[in-house]
Amino acid sequence: MPATDRELAAYHDRDYLDFILDDKNMSEPSEDDPRYAEFGLEDDCPPFRALPEYVRLVAGASLTAARQLSEEKADIAVCWDGGRHHAHKSHASGFCYVADCVLAILALKRSLTPSGQRPRILYLDLDVHFSDGVSQAFAASARGSSTPQVLTISLHHAAPGFFPASPLAELSDPTSPSFDPYTISIPLARGASDATFALLWPSIEQIAHAFGPDYVVVQCGVDGLAGDPCGVWNWSLAEAEGSFAWCVDRICNKWGYKTLLLGGGGYNSPNAARAWTYLMSLACQRQLSVEANIPHHSAFPLYAPSFTLDVSSGTMQDLNSIKYLNHARHMLLKCNRYYEKDAGDCM
């Protein structure tokens, strides 16, 4: 169901919504109107004729999925067209026009648990790009709350000139005066692989369980898979422990929390289709074989040369040293005490 003006205004500024939801503004853009630049409607976020409908449909889909969880209709809900994690309160950015991740989290925040309490939500972002829109939205809200409901964790690539530039994208350090225990950031260097994630994942799980969420929202951007045009990570779909699907399977079938799976980046379209198909099979507990043949259809030639579901790792060198990864794990371990204390305060 398309999102209503009221649902969109739960996060976005009214001036921004009034502008992007106006059919004339989007179908007949004026080069002389400074509002296009003000609202980020340029470069990778150009206006287009159907943008008002697109914004409502993307947001509405993620909100519908969130409601399936809060209304006890599902334990896992999926919206592969969601995950627009770069959209901000009052401007578009990075191909993202609407902050559906934020809107879905806000909707879950307003719900009540079976015991009548406000829920806790863990947002975990697996996209190769930092979740600036989501992390910034809830970093601001956490500063004004004694018991924040939302914890964001982003694993992403970081390098000079790599989008998006944000001070929040730096490795979280509990010894820093600016440390926010509810905005966790884990930057990774080129070549991040299954082995990289296998080493870090136990620390992610420790934080998740210490925080004790009622809901987990996972942004499943697949632009970190090997073969993506971004070309910075070497993650496989399902080769080994630490693979993309291994991580998502742990969340869906081992963690035990209600889970919302969203899409995200992914610029090799056949590999994105492979990945989200395989993840869906895991979420439904009807696991497909990664050796399954791609069925014949109009885009079949794009799945060459394997014509199977698998996305294998490549030969890129993993530049994430054991020393750095152990340092990151140590920083994450220090974070746990904040959530354990909060859990005690809430009892």
C-alpha positions as CSV (number, residue, x, y, z in Angstrom):
1,M,0.0,0.0,0.0
2,P,1.5,3.4,-0.9
3,A,2.6,5.6,2.0
4,T,0.4,8.5,3.0
5,D,1.6,12.0,3.5
6,R,1.2,11.5,7.2
7,E,3.4,8.4,7.2
8,L,6.1,10.1,5.1
9,A,6.0,13.2,7.4
10,A,6.8,11.0,10.4
11,Y,10.4,11.7,9.5
12,H,10.8,13.9,6.4
13,D,10.5,17.6,6.4
14,R,7.2,19.0,5.1
15,D,9.0,21.4,2.5
16,Y,10.9,18.4,1.1
17,L,7.8,16.3,0.8
18,D,5.7,19.1,-0.8
19,F,8.4,19.5,-3.4
20,I,9.1,15.9,-4.4
21,L,5.5,14.8,-4.3
22,D,4.4,17.5,-6.7
23,D,4.0,15.9,-10.1
24,K,4.8,19.1,-12.0
25,N,8.1,19.7,-10.2
26,M,9.2,16.2,-11.1
27,S,7.9,16.0,-14.7
28,E,8.9,19.5,-15.7
29,P,12.0,20.4,-13.7
30,S,13.3,24.0,-14.0
31,E,17.0,24.7,-14.2
32,D,16.4,28.1,-12.5
33,D,14.8,26.7,-9.4
34,P,17.4,26.4,-6.6
35,R,15.2,24.0,-4.7
36,Y,16.3,21.1,-6.8
37,A,19.9,21.5,-5.5
38,E,18.6,22.3,-2.0
39,F,16.7,19.0,-1.9
40,G,19.5,16.9,-3.5
41,L,17.6,16.4,-6.8
42,E,20.6,16.4,-9.0
43,D,23.5,14.2,-10.1
44,D,22.7,10.6,-8.8
45,C,19.2,11.7,-7.6
46,P,17.6,13.4,-10.7
47,P,13.9,14.2,-10.7
48,F,11.8,12.0,-12.9
49,R,8.2,11.9,-13.9
50,A,7.0,9.0,-11.7
51,L,9.0,10.1,-8.6
52,P,6.0,11.0,-6.4
53,E,4.5,7.5,-6.9
54,Y,7.9,5.9,-6.5
55,V,8.5,7.5,-3.2
56,R,5.1,6.4,-1.8
57,L,5.5,2.9,-3.1
58,V,9.0,2.3,-1.7
59,A,8.1,3.8,1.7
60,G,4.8,2.0,1.7
61,A,6.3,-1.4,1.0
62,S,8.8,-1.1,3.9
63,L,6.1,0.1,6.2
64,T,3.8,-2.7,5.2
65,A,6.6,-5.2,5.9
66,A,7.2,-3.6,9.3
67,R,3.5,-3.9,10.2
68,Q,3.6,-7.6,9.5
69,L,6.0,-7.9,12.3
70,S,4.4,-5.4,14.8
71,E,1.0,-6.9,14.2
72,E,2.3,-10.5,14.9
73,K,1.5,-11.6,11.4
74,A,5.1,-12.8,10.6
75,D,8.4,-13.4,12.3
76,I,10.4,-12.4,9.2
77,A,9.2,-9.8,6.7
78,V,11.0,-8.8,3.4
79,C,11.1,-5.8,1.2
80,W,13.9,-6.0,-1.4
81,D,13.0,-2.7,-2.9
82,G,13.6,-1.0,0.5
83,G,16.9,-0.2,2.1
84,R,17.4,3.4,0.9
85,H,19.8,4.2,3.6
86,H,21.3,7.4,2.2
87,A,18.1,9.5,2.1
88,H,18.1,12.3,4.7
89,K,15.3,14.2,6.4
90,S,15.2,17.0,3.9
91,H,17.2,15.9,0.9
92,A,17.9,12.9,-1.4
93,S,21.3,11.4,-1.7
94,G,23.1,8.4,-3.2
95,F,20.1,7.1,-5.4
96,C,17.9,7.4,-2.3
97,Y,14.9,9.7,-2.3
98,V,12.9,8.4,0.7
99,A,14.2,7.2,4.0
100,D,12.2,4.0,4.2
101,C,14.6,2.4,6.6
102,V,14.1,5.2,9.1
103,L,10.3,5.2,8.5
104,A,10.1,1.5,9.1
105,I,12.2,1.8,12.3
106,L,10.0,4.7,13.6
107,A,6.9,2.6,12.9
108,L,8.3,-0.3,14.9
109,K,9.3,2.1,17.7
110,R,5.7,3.3,18.1
111,S,4.4,-0.3,18.5
112,L,4.2,-2.1,21.8
113,T,5.7,-5.4,22.8
114,P,3.4,-8.2,24.2
115,S,4.3,-6.9,27.7
116,G,3.1,-3.4,26.8
117,Q,6.6,-1.8,26.6
118,R,8.3,0.1,23.8
119,P,10.4,-2.2,21.7
120,R,14.1,-2.1,21.0
121,I,15.2,-2.1,17.4
122,L,18.6,-3.2,16.1
123,Y,19.5,-1.8,12.6
124,L,22.3,-3.8,10.9
125,D,23.6,-2.5,7.6
126,L,25.6,-4.9,5.4
127,D,25.9,-2.6,2.3
128,V,29.4,-1.7,1.2
129,H,28.5,2.0,1.7
130,F,28.1,3.6,5.1
131,S,24.5,3.9,6.4
132,D,24.8,7.7,6.8
133,G,21.1,8.5,6.5
134,V,20.0,6.0,9.1
135,S,22.9,6.3,11.5
136,Q,22.6,10.1,11.5
137,A,18.8,10.0,12.1
138,F,19.1,7.9,15.2
139,A,22.4,9.3,16.5
140,A,20.5,12.5,16.9
141,S,17.6,10.9,18.7
142,A,19.8,8.8,21.0
143,R,21.5,11.9,22.4
144,G,18.2,13.1,23.8
145,S,17.2,9.8,25.4
146,S,18.2,8.1,28.6
147,T,17.2,4.7,27.3
148,P,17.5,4.8,23.5
149,Q,15.3,2.3,21.6
150,V,17.5,2.0,18.5
151,L,21.0,0.7,18.0
152,T,22.5,1.1,14.5
153,I,25.5,-1.0,13.3
154,S,27.1,-0.4,10.0
155,L,29.8,-2.5,8.4
156,H,31.1,-0.7,5.3
157,H,34.0,0.2,3.2
158,A,35.9,3.4,4.0
159,A,38.6,5.2,2.0
160,P,39.4,8.7,1.0
161,G,36.9,9.9,-1.6
162,F,34.6,6.9,-1.1
163,F,30.9,7.8,-0.7
164,P,29.5,8.8,1.7
165,A,32.0,11.0,3.7
166,S,30.9,11.2,7.3
167,P,32.6,11.4,10.7
168,L,30.2,8.8,11.9
169,A,31.7,6.3,9.5
170,E,34.9,6.0,11.5
171,L,35.6,3.0,13.7
172,S,33.6,3.3,17.0
173,D,36.0,3.9,19.9
174,P,34.5,3.8,23.4
175,T,37.5,5.8,24.7
176,S,36.7,8.8,22.5
177,P,34.8,11.7,24.0
178,S,32.4,11.7,21.0
179,F,31.6,8.0,21.3
180,D,27.9,7.1,20.9
181,P,27.3,3.5,22.0
182,Y,24.1,3.4,19.9
183,T,25.8,4.4,16.6
184,I,28.3,1.6,15.9
185,S,30.5,1.9,12.8
186,I,33.0,-0.8,11.5
187,P,34.9,0.4,8.4
188,L,36.7,-2.2,6.3
189,A,39.4,-1.9,3.8
190,R,39.5,-3.2,0.2
191,G,39.1,-6.9,-0.4
192,A,36.9,-7.7,2.7
193,S,36.1,-11.4,2.4
194,D,34.3,-14.2,4.1
195,A,37.2,-14.6,6.4
196,T,36.9,-10.9,7.4
197,F,33.3,-11.3,8.4
198,A,33.8,-14.7,10.0
199,L,36.3,-13.0,12.4
200,L,34.1,-10.0,13.2
201,W,30.7,-11.8,13.4
202,P,30.9,-13.2,16.9
203,S,31.4,-9.7,18.2
204,I,28.4,-8.5,16.2
205,E,26.3,-11.2,17.7
206,Q,27.5,-10.4,21.2
207,I,26.4,-6.8,20.8
208,A,23.1,-7.9,19.4
209,H,22.3,-10.3,22.3
210,A,23.5,-7.8,24.9
211,F,21.2,-5.1,23.4
212,G,18.3,-7.6,23.3
213,P,16.2,-6.2,20.5
214,D,12.6,-7.0,19.9
215,Y,13.2,-6.4,16.2
216,V,16.2,-6.6,13.9
217,V,16.1,-4.5,10.7
218,V,18.8,-5.7,8.2
219,Q,19.8,-3.7,5.2
220,C,21.0,-6.4,2.7
221,G,22.8,-4.3,0.1
222,V,24.8,-6.7,-2.1
223,D,27.3,-4.3,-3.6
224,G,30.0,-5.9,-1.4
225,L,29.7,-9.1,-3.3
226,A,32.6,-10.1,-5.6
227,G,31.9,-8.9,-9.2
228,D,30.0,-5.8,-8.2
229,P,31.0,-2.7,-10.2
230,C,31.9,-0.9,-6.9
231,G,34.9,-3.3,-6.9
232,V,36.0,-2.9,-3.4
233,W,35.0,-6.1,-1.5
234,N,35.4,-9.7,-2.3
235,W,32.5,-11.2,-0.4
236,S,31.0,-14.5,-1.6
237,L,27.3,-15.3,-1.5
238,A,27.6,-18.7,0.2
239,E,31.1,-20.2,0.0
240,A,32.0,-20.5,3.6
241,E,31.5,-19.3,7.2
242,G,31.4,-15.5,7.0
243,S,29.8,-15.4,3.6
244,F,27.0,-12.9,3.0
245,A,24.3,-15.6,3.2
246,W,25.9,-17.2,6.2
247,C,25.5,-14.0,8.1
248,V,21.9,-13.4,7.1
249,D,21.1,-17.0,7.9
250,R,22.4,-16.6,11.4
251,I,20.2,-13.5,11.8
252,C,17.1,-15.1,10.5
253,N,17.4,-18.6,11.9
254,K,19.7,-18.5,14.9
255,W,19.2,-15.1,16.6
256,G,15.5,-15.6,17.5
257,Y,14.3,-12.0,16.9
258,K,11.6,-10.7,14.6
259,T,13.4,-9.6,11.5
260,L,12.8,-7.2,8.6
261,L,15.0,-7.8,5.6
262,L,15.5,-4.8,3.3
263,G,17.4,-4.5,0.0
264,G,19.9,-1.8,-0.8
265,G,22.8,-1.4,-3.2
266,G,23.8,-3.9,-5.8
267,Y,25.0,-2.8,-9.3
268,N,25.5,-6.2,-10.9
269,S,21.8,-6.9,-11.5
270,P,22.1,-10.7,-12.1
271,N,24.2,-11.1,-8.8
272,A,21.6,-9.0,-6.9
273,A,18.9,-11.2,-8.2
274,R,20.9,-14.3,-7.3
275,A,21.6,-13.0,-3.8
276,W,18.1,-11.9,-2.8
277,T,16.6,-15.1,-4.2
278,Y,19.0,-17.2,-2.1
279,L,18.4,-15.1,1.0
280,M,14.6,-15.4,0.5
281,S,15.0,-19.2,0.5
282,L,16.9,-19.0,3.8
283,A,14.2,-16.7,5.3
284,C,11.5,-19.1,4.3
285,Q,13.6,-22.1,5.6
286,R,13.4,-23.6,2.1
287,Q,17.1,-23.3,1.3
288,L,18.0,-23.6,-2.4
289,S,21.2,-25.0,-3.6
290,V,23.7,-22.4,-4.8
291,E,24.4,-24.9,-7.7
292,A,20.8,-24.6,-8.8
293,N,20.5,-23.7,-12.5
294,I,19.1,-20.3,-13.4
295,P,15.7,-20.9,-15.2
296,H,15.5,-19.7,-18.8
297,H,14.0,-16.2,-19.2
298,S,14.6,-13.1,-21.2
299,A,17.7,-12.0,-19.2
300,F,19.2,-15.5,-19.1
301,P,22.4,-14.5,-21.0
302,L,23.4,-12.1,-18.3
303,Y,24.0,-15.0,-15.9
304,A,26.9,-16.3,-17.9
305,P,29.3,-18.0,-17.5
306,S,28.0,-20.2,-14.6
307,F,24.2,-19.9,-15.2
308,T,23.8,-21.0,-11.5
309,L,22.7,-19.2,-8.4
310,D,26.1,-18.9,-6.8
311,V,28.3,-15.8,-6.5
312,S,31.8,-16.9,-5.9
313,S,34.6,-14.8,-4.5
314,G,37.3,-13.5,-6.8
315,T,41.1,-13.1,-6.5
316,M,41.2,-9.7,-4.8
317,Q,43.6,-9.4,-1.9
318,D,42.0,-8.8,1.5
319,L,43.7,-5.7,2.9
320,N,42.0,-6.1,6.3
321,S,44.9,-7.2,8.5
322,I,44.4,-9.5,11.5
323,K,45.8,-6.8,13.7
324,Y,43.1,-4.3,12.5
325,L,40.3,-6.8,12.8
326,N,41.4,-7.8,16.3
327,H,41.5,-4.1,17.2
328,A,37.9,-3.6,15.9
329,R,36.8,-6.7,17.9
330,H,38.3,-5.2,21.0
331,M,36.4,-1.9,20.4
332,L,33.2,-3.8,20.0
333,L,33.8,-5.8,23.1
334,K,34.1,-2.6,25.1
335,C,30.7,-1.5,23.8
336,N,28.9,-4.4,25.4
337,R,28.9,-3.0,28.9
338,Y,26.6,-0.1,27.8
339,Y,23.9,-2.4,26.6
340,E,24.2,-4.8,29.5
341,K,23.7,-1.8,31.9
342,D,20.7,-0.5,29.9
343,A,19.1,-4.0,29.9
344,G,19.4,-4.0,33.7
345,D,17.9,-0.5,34.0
346,C,14.9,-1.6,32.0
347,M,14.1,-4.7,34.1
